[in-house]
Amino acid sequence: MDPVNLQINLERIIQELIPKDVKITEEAIEFVKTLCQELIQKISFESGFSHSISLKNLLTQDDVSKIIAKSGLSRYINELDEEVKRNHNDEIELETLSKI
């Protein structure tokens, strides 16, 4: 993904996640985009040194969780896992409802 599309997608995601009645400054959006980009760069850098990733040439959710934990952010892993499970369950529910 090119940097322009990444920035546009990050901005769209931020706008969608913020409640509609909350205004967010451009400065705050830029700050969050910078944090996301740095996290993605960190994950990319760390993944290049992981033996298990290089053997399979694939970066998985579990790999990302390990990299985040290794970065000292392990307290967020449970929250991230719960959010992934919620999103997965929501997708299954939507798929089921669309078949009705």
N, C-alpha and C positions, 0 to 999 in steps of 0.2 A: 504494500500500500504506500502510495507516495505521501510525503509530508503534508501537502495541502489537503488531501482527502482525510488524512488522519486528524488534522486540526478541525476540519469541518465536522467530522463525525464526533469527535470529542465534545465540541461545542454543542452539537445537537443533543448528545446524550446528557450533558450537564443541564441543558434547558429542560429536557424531559423529566429529569429526576427532581428538579427543584419544584416545590409546590407552586401552582399558578399564582397564588396570592403573595408570593415572595419575590422581590426584585433582587437581582444579582448584578453587581457592577461588572463592567468589562475587565477591571483589574482582577477581580476575584475569578472570573472565567479564565483569564490568562494564567493566573497562579495555579489553578487546578489543572489546566492543560500542561503546564510545565511539570508539575508533579507527576502526572500520568506519563508524560514522555520520558522523564527520568526513570520512572519505575520500569517502563518497557525497555529502556536502554540497559538498565541494571539486570533485568531478567535475561535479555539477549546476551549480555556480556557473561553473566554467570553460567548460562546454559552452554556456552561454548567451552567451558572448562569441566563440565560434568561428564564423566566417563560413561554413565548409563545413557545419557542423551546422545552422545556422539556415536555410541554403538548402534543405536536404533534410528538415529537421524530424525527424531521426532520429539517435540516438546509437548508434554501432557499437562493436564491440570495438576496432577500430583507433583510433577517436576516444578511447576510454578509455585505450589504451596511450599515445597522444600526450600526453594530459593528465597521466598519471602521469610520463612522461618530463619534461614541462615543469615538473613539481613537484619535480624533482631526485631522483626515485626510479627513474631509468632502469636502474639495476643490477638491478632486479627484473623488468624487462620480459621478458628471456629466460626466466627461471624461470616467469613467468606464462604465456608462450606455450607452453612445454613442457608445463605442467600442462593447459592447454586442449587441446592435441593429445592428451595421454594420455587425458583424459576423453572426448574425441570418439572416439578409437579404442576405448575401453572400451564406449561406447554402441553403436558399430557392431558390436562383437563380441557384446554381449548381444543385440542385435537379430537378428543372424545365428543365434545359438544358440537364440533363442526360436522361430525359424521351423523348426527341425529337429524 
